Amino acid sequence: MTEKRIILHAFQWRLEEIKNSLPQIHESGFNAIQISPIAPTKDEDSQEFWVLYQPTHFKVGNKQIGSRQDLIDLCQEAEKYGIAIIADVVLRHLAGADDGRPVPHPSADPTITGNPDYWLPQFESEDMECRENIIHGCFGLPAINYYHPDIQSKYITFLGDLIACGVDSFRIDMGKHFALPEEGCDFWTNVIARYGDRFNYAENLNCPTELQDKYAEHVGILGSEPCSDNSKFVAHFETHDTYYTFYSTIGMTNRERLDAWEWLLQTNENVLWFSRPYDDLTFADELAEMNRSYLKEEVR
């Protein structure tokens, strides 16, 4: 028996802001928080959300979200409330050039940029039905050779430092773009399996259930399609992508969001609530009552 995971996606919230809001988050029935990427970025003074997905180094701390000490302080305080901290990690690429070319940004880690063996061939493709493109394409940003043992060592050091700061688990950006073991890659078995006792999940958008099930052998799933094992799936009706990038949920009313959320709570073990900017619903009484009601129930 495990407790239902009710995750608040505190997108673009500063760590200090999350820490100060922990009493309210706890009272609202959330028992986990997904924070935004916290690695250094190519434009440290920018407040654009997409900058957070263009890291320059695999290190902890950036100006937009907070420092390494801010993360330690948040994790220590969150533990008092029994709230898990889930770090969004971007491992598939580093920041690209300002002119849009898929080459490393000048501020990117020179210990990576200087070695051609650390990069995949930088080819673009719009054919998202081609598995080869998905696992080896660059998608507008310089794609790291995640097969290479040196790169995997950098991942392990980075993820280990996040855990040392108190992070409980990870959300792995662009999960479906990392090849599976049967495709000749040991990223999942060598890197992510080290943290297999934690509830990590991969962002797998537009991925069929059959493929989701293969990933679910190694990691949880956050995607538009479920996997067969509900205990490994993180259900949602809205994410930062549907709101900011695709605009597919931006027109939903608060009533529609509440109804969609209640259905997710009824039918899933793990659910993710995206807190919209300047949202008046995240801490609304009706949402809190829903969360607390389902949080009392144990799920198998």
Contacts in CASP RR format, 6 or more apart in sequence:
PFRMAT RR
TARGET T0000
AUTHOR 0000-0000-0000
METHOD contacts of the structure
MODEL  1
MTEKRIILHAFQWRLEEIKNSLPQIHESGFNAIQISPIAPTKDEDSQEFW
VLYQPTHFKVGNKQIGSRQDLIDLCQEAEKYGIAIIADVVLRHLAGADDG
RPVPHPSADPTITGNPDYWLPQFESEDMECRENIIHGCFGLPAINYYHPD
IQSKYITFLGDLIACGVDSFRIDMGKHFALPEEGCDFWTNVIARYGDRFN
YAENLNCPTELQDKYAEHVGILGSEPCSDNSKFVAHFETHDTYYTFYSTI
GMTNRERLDAWEWLLQTNENVLWFSRPYDDLTFADELAEMNRSYLKEEVR
1 298 0 8 1.000
1 299 0 8 1.000
1 300 0 8 1.000
2 231 0 8 1.000
2 269 0 8 1.000
2 298 0 8 1.000
2 299 0 8 1.000
2 300 0 8 1.000
3 31 0 8 1.000
3 295 0 8 1.000
3 298 0 8 1.000
3 299 0 8 1.000
4 31 0 8 1.000
4 265 0 8 1.000
4 269 0 8 1.000
4 270 0 8 1.000
4 271 0 8 1.000
4 294 0 8 1.000
4 295 0 8 1.000
4 297 0 8 1.000
4 298 0 8 1.000
4 299 0 8 1.000
5 31 0 8 1.000
5 32 0 8 1.000
5 84 0 8 1.000
5 199 0 8 1.000
5 234 0 8 1.000
5 269 0 8 1.000
5 270 0 8 1.000
5 271 0 8 1.000
6 29 0 8 1.000
6 30 0 8 1.000
6 31 0 8 1.000
6 32 0 8 1.000
6 265 0 8 1.000
6 271 0 8 1.000
6 273 0 8 1.000
6 291 0 8 1.000
6 294 0 8 1.000
6 295 0 8 1.000
7 30 0 8 1.000
7 31 0 8 1.000
7 32 0 8 1.000
7 33 0 8 1.000
7 34 0 8 1.000
7 86 0 8 1.000
7 234 0 8 1.000
7 270 0 8 1.000
7 271 0 8 1.000
7 272 0 8 1.000
7 273 0 8 1.000
8 25 0 8 1.000
8 28 0 8 1.000
8 30 0 8 1.000
8 32 0 8 1.000
8 33 0 8 1.000
8 34 0 8 1.000
8 273 0 8 1.000
8 275 0 8 1.000
8 282 0 8 1.000
9 33 0 8 1.000
9 34 0 8 1.000
9 239 0 8 1.000
9 240 0 8 1.000
9 272 0 8 1.000
9 273 0 8 1.000
9 274 0 8 1.000
9 275 0 8 1.000
10 17 0 8 1.000
10 18 0 8 1.000
10 33 0 8 1.000
10 34 0 8 1.000
10 35 0 8 1.000
10 36 0 8 1.000
10 275 0 8 1.000
11 36 0 8 1.000
11 49 0 8 1.000
11 240 0 8 1.000
11 274 0 8 1.000
11 275 0 8 1.000
12 36 0 8 1.000
12 49 0 8 1.000
12 52 0 8 1.000
12 64 0 8 1.000
12 65 0 8 1.000
12 277 0 8 1.000
13 21 0 8 1.000
13 35 0 8 1.000
13 36 0 8 1.000
13 65 0 8 1.000
13 275 0 8 1.000
14 64 0 8 1.000
14 65 0 8 1.000
14 66 0 8 1.000
14 70 0 8 1.000
15 35 0 8 1.000
15 38 0 8 1.000
15 65 0 8 1.000
15 66 0 8 1.000
15 67 0 8 1.000
15 70 0 8 1.000
15 71 0 8 1.000
15 73 0 8 1.000
15 74 0 8 1.000
16 66 0 8 1.000
16 70 0 8 1.000
16 73 0 8 1.000
16 74 0 8 1.000
18 25 0 8 1.000
18 33 0 8 1.000
18 35 0 8 1.000
18 74 0 8 1.000
19 70 0 8 1.000
19 73 0 8 1.000
19 74 0 8 1.000
19 77 0 8 1.000
19 78 0 8 1.000
22 77 0 8 1.000
22 78 0 8 1.000
22 80 0 8 1.000
22 81 0 8 1.000
22 83 0 8 1.000
23 81 0 8 1.000
24 283 0 8 1.000
25 33 0 8 1.000
25 81 0 8 1.000
25 83 0 8 1.000
26 81 0 8 1.000
26 82 0 8 1.000
26 83 0 8 1.000
27 288 0 8 1.000
28 282 0 8 1.000
28 283 0 8 1.000
28 287 0 8 1.000
28 288 0 8 1.000
28 291 0 8 1.000
29 288 0 8 1.000
29 291 0 8 1.000
29 292 0 8 1.000
29 295 0 8 1.000
30 83 0 8 1.000
30 273 0 8 1.000
30 291 0 8 1.000
31 82 0 8 1.000
31 83 0 8 1.000
31 84 0 8 1.000
31 295 0 8 1.000
32 83 0 8 1.000
32 84 0 8 1.000
32 85 0 8 1.000
32 86 0 8 1.000
32 168 0 8 1.000
33 78 0 8 1.000
33 83 0 8 1.000
33 84 0 8 1.000
33 85 0 8 1.000
33 86 0 8 1.000
34 86 0 8 1.000
34 87 0 8 1.000
34 88 0 8 1.000
34 171 0 8 1.000
34 272 0 8 1.000
35 65 0 8 1.000
35 74 0 8 1.000
35 85 0 8 1.000
35 86 0 8 1.000
35 87 0 8 1.000
35 88 0 8 1.000
36 49 0 8 1.000
36 52 0 8 1.000
36 64 0 8 1.000
36 65 0 8 1.000
36 88 0 8 1.000
37 52 0 8 1.000
37 53 0 8 1.000
37 55 0 8 1.000
37 62 0 8 1.000
37 65 0 8 1.000
37 87 0 8 1.000
37 88 0 8 1.000
37 89 0 8 1.000
37 90 0 8 1.000
37 173 0 8 1.000
38 60 0 8 1.000
38 61 0 8 1.000
38 62 0 8 1.000
38 65 0 8 1.000
38 66 0 8 1.000
38 71 0 8 1.000
38 87 0 8 1.000
38 162 0 8 1.000
39 55 0 8 1.000
39 56 0 8 1.000
39 57 0 8 1.000
39 58 0 8 1.000
39 59 0 8 1.000
39 60 0 8 1.000
39 61 0 8 1.000
39 62 0 8 1.000
39 89 0 8 1.000
39 90 0 8 1.000
39 158 0 8 1.000
40 55 0 8 1.000
40 56 0 8 1.000
40 57 0 8 1.000
40 59 0 8 1.000
40 61 0 8 1.000
40 62 0 8 1.000
41 51 0 8 1.000
41 52 0 8 1.000
41 54 0 8 1.000
41 55 0 8 1.000
41 56 0 8 1.000
41 62 0 8 1.000
41 63 0 8 1.000
41 64 0 8 1.000
41 95 0 8 1.000
42 51 0 8 1.000
42 54 0 8 1.000
42 56 0 8 1.000
42 95 0 8 1.000
42 96 0 8 1.000
42 98 0 8 1.000
42 105 0 8 1.000
42 107 0 8 1.000
42 108 0 8 1.000
43 51 0 8 1.000
44 62 0 8 1.000
44 63 0 8 1.000
44 64 0 8 1.000
45 63 0 8 1.000
46 64 0 8 1.000
47 64 0 8 1.000
49 240 0 8 1.000
49 244 0 8 1.000
51 64 0 8 1.000
52 62 0 8 1.000
52 64 0 8 1.000
52 65 0 8 1.000
52 90 0 8 1.000
53 90 0 8 1.000
53 173 0 8 1.000
54 90 0 8 1.000
54 93 0 8 1.000
54 94 0 8 1.000
54 95 0 8 1.000
54 96 0 8 1.000
54 105 0 8 1.000
54 141 0 8 1.000
55 90 0 8 1.000
55 94 0 8 1.000
55 95 0 8 1.000
56 94 0 8 1.000
56 95 0 8 1.000
56 105 0 8 1.000
56 107 0 8 1.000
56 108 0 8 1.000
56 109 0 8 1.000
57 108 0 8 1.000
57 109 0 8 1.000
58 91 0 8 1.000
58 109 0 8 1.000
58 154 0 8 1.000
58 155 0 8 1.000
58 157 0 8 1.000
58 158 0 8 1.000
59 158 0 8 1.000
59 161 0 8 1.000
60 68 0 8 1.000
60 71 0 8 1.000
60 158 0 8 1.000
60 161 0 8 1.000
60 162 0 8 1.000
60 165 0 8 1.000
61 67 0 8 1.000
61 68 0 8 1.000
61 70 0 8 1.000
61 71 0 8 1.000
68 161 0 8 1.000
68 165 0 8 1.000
71 85 0 8 1.000
71 162 0 8 1.000
71 165 0 8 1.000
71 166 0 8 1.000
71 167 0 8 1.000
72 165 0 8 1.000
72 166 0 8 1.000
74 85 0 8 1.000
75 85 0 8 1.000
75 165 0 8 1.000
75 166 0 8 1.000
75 167 0 8 1.000
75 168 0 8 1.000
76 166 0 8 1.000
78 84 0 8 1.000
78 85 0 8 1.000
79 166 0 8 1.000
84 168 0 8 1.000
84 169 0 8 1.000
84 199 0 8 1.000
85 166 0 8 1.000
85 167 0 8 1.000
85 168 0 8 1.000
86 167 0 8 1.000
86 168 0 8 1.000
86 169 0 8 1.000
86 170 0 8 1.000
86 171 0 8 1.000
86 199 0 8 1.000
87 162 0 8 1.000
87 167 0 8 1.000
87 169 0 8 1.000
87 170 0 8 1.000
87 171 0 8 1.000
88 170 0 8 1.000
88 171 0 8 1.000
88 173 0 8 1.000
89 158 0 8 1.000
89 159 0 8 1.000
89 162 0 8 1.000
89 170 0 8 1.000
89 171 0 8 1.000
89 172 0 8 1.000
89 173 0 8 1.000
90 173 0 8 1.000
90 174 0 8 1.000
91 144 0 8 1.000
91 146 0 8 1.000
91 155 0 8 1.000
91 158 0 8 1.000
91 172 0 8 1.000
91 173 0 8 1.000
91 178 0 8 1.000
92 143 0 8 1.000
92 144 0 8 1.000
92 146 0 8 1.000
92 173 0 8 1.000
92 174 0 8 1.000
92 175 0 8 1.000
92 177 0 8 1.000
92 178 0 8 1.000
93 138 0 8 1.000
93 139 0 8 1.000
93 141 0 8 1.000
93 142 0 8 1.000
93 143 0 8 1.000
93 144 0 8 1.000
93 174 0 8 1.000
94 104 0 8 1.000
94 105 0 8 1.000
94 108 0 8 1.000
94 109 0 8 1.000
94 112 0 8 1.000
94 113 0 8 1.000
94 141 0 8 1.000
94 142 0 8 1.000
94 144 0 8 1.000
95 104 0 8 1.000
95 105 0 8 1.000
95 107 0 8 1.000
95 108 0 8 1.000
95 141 0 8 1.000
95 142 0 8 1.000
96 102 0 8 1.000
96 103 0 8 1.000
96 104 0 8 1.000
96 105 0 8 1.000
96 108 0 8 1.000
96 140 0 8 1.000
96 141 0 8 1.000
96 142 0 8 1.000
97 103 0 8 1.000
97 104 0 8 1.000
97 105 0 8 1.000
98 105 0 8 1.000
100 140 0 8 1.000
102 122 0 8 1.000
102 124 0 8 1.000
102 138 0 8 1.000
102 140 0 8 1.000
102 141 0 8 1.000
102 142 0 8 1.000
102 143 0 8 1.000
103 122 0 8 1.000
103 142 0 8 1.000
104 112 0 8 1.000
104 113 0 8 1.000
104 142 0 8 1.000
108 142 0 8 1.000
112 118 0 8 1.000
112 144 0 8 1.000
112 151 0 8 1.000
112 154 0 8 1.000
115 150 0 8 1.000
117 145 0 8 1.000
117 148 0 8 1.000
118 144 0 8 1.000
118 145 0 8 1.000
118 148 0 8 1.000
118 150 0 8 1.000
118 151 0 8 1.000
119 142 0 8 1.000
119 143 0 8 1.000
119 144 0 8 1.000
119 145 0 8 1.000
120 136 0 8 1.000
120 137 0 8 1.000
120 138 0 8 1.000
120 143 0 8 1.000
120 144 0 8 1.000
120 145 0 8 1.000
120 146 0 8 1.000
121 136 0 8 1.000
121 137 0 8 1.000
122 137 0 8 1.000
122 138 0 8 1.000
122 142 0 8 1.000
122 143 0 8 1.000
123 136 0 8 1.000
123 137 0 8 1.000
123 138 0 8 1.000
124 137 0 8 1.000
124 138 0 8 1.000
124 139 0 8 1.000
124 140 0 8 1.000
125 133 0 8 1.000
125 137 0 8 1.000
127 133 0 8 1.000
128 134 0 8 1.000
128 206 0 8 1.000
131 183 0 8 1.000
134 176 0 8 1.000
134 177 0 8 1.000
135 177 0 8 1.000
135 178 0 8 1.000
135 179 0 8 1.000
135 183 0 8 1.000
135 185 0 8 1.000
136 143 0 8 1.000
136 179 0 8 1.000
137 143 0 8 1.000
137 177 0 8 1.000
139 174 0 8 1.000
139 177 0 8 1.000
144 151 0 8 1.000
145 151 0 8 1.000
146 152 0 8 1.000
146 155 0 8 1.000
146 178 0 8 1.000
146 185 0 8 1.000
146 187 0 8 1.000
147 179 0 8 1.000
147 185 0 8 1.000
147 186 0 8 1.000
147 187 0 8 1.000
152 186 0 8 1.000
152 187 0 8 1.000
152 190 0 8 1.000
152 191 0 8 1.000
155 191 0 8 1.000
156 191 0 8 1.000
156 194 0 8 1.000
159 170 0 8 1.000
159 191 0 8 1.000
159 194 0 8 1.000
159 195 0 8 1.000
162 170 0 8 1.000
163 195 0 8 1.000
168 198 0 8 1.000
168 199 0 8 1.000
169 195 0 8 1.000
169 198 0 8 1.000
169 199 0 8 1.000
169 200 0 8 1.000
169 201 0 8 1.000
170 192 0 8 1.000
170 195 0 8 1.000
170 198 0 8 1.000
170 200 0 8 1.000
170 201 0 8 1.000
171 200 0 8 1.000
171 201 0 8 1.000
171 202 0 8 1.000
171 203 0 8 1.000
171 222 0 8 1.000
172 178 0 8 1.000
172 192 0 8 1.000
172 200 0 8 1.000
172 201 0 8 1.000
172 202 0 8 1.000
172 203 0 8 1.000
172 219 0 8 1.000
173 203 0 8 1.000
174 203 0 8 1.000
175 202 0 8 1.000
175 203 0 8 1.000
175 204 0 8 1.000
175 215 0 8 1.000
175 219 0 8 1.000
176 202 0 8 1.000
176 203 0 8 1.000
176 204 0 8 1.000
176 205 0 8 1.000
176 207 0 8 1.000
176 211 0 8 1.000
176 215 0 8 1.000
178 185 0 8 1.000
178 187 0 8 1.000
178 188 0 8 1.000
178 202 0 8 1.000
179 185 0 8 1.000
179 187 0 8 1.000
180 188 0 8 1.000
180 214 0 8 1.000
180 215 0 8 1.000
180 218 0 8 1.000
181 188 0 8 1.000
181 189 0 8 1.000
181 218 0 8 1.000
182 214 0 8 1.000
188 215 0 8 1.000
188 218 0 8 1.000
188 219 0 8 1.000
189 218 0 8 1.000
192 200 0 8 1.000
192 218 0 8 1.000
192 219 0 8 1.000
193 218 0 8 1.000
199 220 0 8 1.000
199 270 0 8 1.000
200 219 0 8 1.000
200 220 0 8 1.000
201 219 0 8 1.000
201 220 0 8 1.000
201 221 0 8 1.000
201 222 0 8 1.000
201 232 0 8 1.000
201 234 0 8 1.000
201 270 0 8 1.000
202 215 0 8 1.000
202 219 0 8 1.000
202 220 0 8 1.000
202 221 0 8 1.000
202 222 0 8 1.000
203 222 0 8 1.000
203 223 0 8 1.000
204 211 0 8 1.000
204 212 0 8 1.000
204 215 0 8 1.000
204 221 0 8 1.000
204 222 0 8 1.000
204 223 0 8 1.000
204 225 0 8 1.000
205 223 0 8 1.000
205 224 0 8 1.000
205 241 0 8 1.000
206 224 0 8 1.000
206 225 0 8 1.000
207 215 0 8 1.000
207 223 0 8 1.000
207 224 0 8 1.000
207 225 0 8 1.000
208 225 0 8 1.000
209 225 0 8 1.000
209 226 0 8 1.000
209 227 0 8 1.000
209 228 0 8 1.000
212 221 0 8 1.000
212 223 0 8 1.000
212 225 0 8 1.000
212 226 0 8 1.000
212 227 0 8 1.000
212 228 0 8 1.000
213 227 0 8 1.000
213 228 0 8 1.000
213 229 0 8 1.000
215 221 0 8 1.000
215 227 0 8 1.000
216 227 0 8 1.000
216 228 0 8 1.000
216 229 0 8 1.000
216 232 0 8 1.000
216 233 0 8 1.000
219 232 0 8 1.000
220 227 0 8 1.000
220 232 0 8 1.000
220 233 0 8 1.000
220 234 0 8 1.000
221 227 0 8 1.000
221 232 0 8 1.000
221 233 0 8 1.000
221 234 0 8 1.000
222 233 0 8 1.000
222 234 0 8 1.000
222 236 0 8 1.000
222 239 0 8 1.000
222 272 0 8 1.000
223 233 0 8 1.000
223 234 0 8 1.000
223 236 0 8 1.000
226 233 0 8 1.000
226 235 0 8 1.000
227 233 0 8 1.000
230 268 0 8 1.000
230 269 0 8 1.000
231 269 0 8 1.000
231 270 0 8 1.000
231 299 0 8 1.000
231 300 0 8 1.000
233 268 0 8 1.000
233 269 0 8 1.000
233 270 0 8 1.000
234 270 0 8 1.000
234 271 0 8 1.000
234 272 0 8 1.000
235 264 0 8 1.000
235 267 0 8 1.000
235 268 0 8 1.000
235 270 0 8 1.000
235 271 0 8 1.000
235 272 0 8 1.000
236 264 0 8 1.000
236 271 0 8 1.000
236 272 0 8 1.000
236 273 0 8 1.000
236 274 0 8 1.000
237 249 0 8 1.000
237 252 0 8 1.000
237 257 0 8 1.000
237 260 0 8 1.000
237 261 0 8 1.000
237 264 0 8 1.000
238 249 0 8 1.000
238 252 0 8 1.000
238 257 0 8 1.000
238 260 0 8 1.000
238 274 0 8 1.000
238 276 0 8 1.000
239 272 0 8 1.000
239 274 0 8 1.000
240 274 0 8 1.000
242 248 0 8 1.000
242 249 0 8 1.000
242 250 0 8 1.000
242 274 0 8 1.000
243 249 0 8 1.000
243 250 0 8 1.000
243 274 0 8 1.000
243 276 0 8 1.000
252 260 0 8 1.000
254 280 0 8 1.000
254 281 0 8 1.000
254 284 0 8 1.000
257 281 0 8 1.000
258 281 0 8 1.000
258 286 0 8 1.000
258 287 0 8 1.000
258 290 0 8 1.000
261 271 0 8 1.000
261 273 0 8 1.000
261 287 0 8 1.000
261 290 0 8 1.000
262 290 0 8 1.000
264 271 0 8 1.000
265 271 0 8 1.000
265 290 0 8 1.000
265 291 0 8 1.000
265 294 0 8 1.000
266 294 0 8 1.000
269 299 0 8 1.000
273 282 0 8 1.000
273 287 0 8 1.000
275 282 0 8 1.000
276 282 0 8 1.000
281 287 0 8 1.000
END
